[in-house]
Amino acid sequence: MDNTFWMALAASAAAAVVTTLGILTIRRFADWGQRHTAYFMCVAAGVLIAASFLHIVPRAIAMSPGAPA
């Protein structure tokens, strides 16, 4: 198998480990998690908005005729 497969497998495994650690942390500190749910949602929304802008802005600049080269 090629290197791309192993990189994808490693990235998937790392994501699974980080997700599992996050779930275990929230379960361990459930009261704290309940109190700060609004903050978690705000951070998640900010990450989604930032990711979309970071994806769209370079394309918009490339499509603009007045943009610097």
C-alpha positions, 0 to 999 in steps of 0.5 A, spaced: 500 500 500 502 506 498 504 512 503 497 516 502 493 510 505 498 510 511 497 517 512 490 517 512 489 511 517 494 515 521 490 521 521 483 517 522 486 514 528 489 521 531 482 524 530 479 518 534 484 518 540 483 526 540 475 525 540 475 519 545 479 523 550 474 529 549 469 525 551 472 522 557 474 529 559 467 531 559 464 525 562 469 525 568 467 533 569 460 533 567 458 538 572 463 543 569 461 541 562 454 543 563 456 549 566 460 551 560 456 548 554 454 555 551 462 557 551 463 550 547 458 552 542 461 559 541 468 556 540 465 550 535 461 556 531 467 560 531 471 554 528 466 553 523 466 560 521 473 561 520 474 554 516 469 557 511 472 564 511 479 561 510 477 556 505 473 562 501 477 568 501 483 565 497 479 563 492 475 570 492 482 573 491 484 569 486 477 570 482 478 578 483 481 582 477 483 587 481 487 583 486 494 583 487 498 577 484 
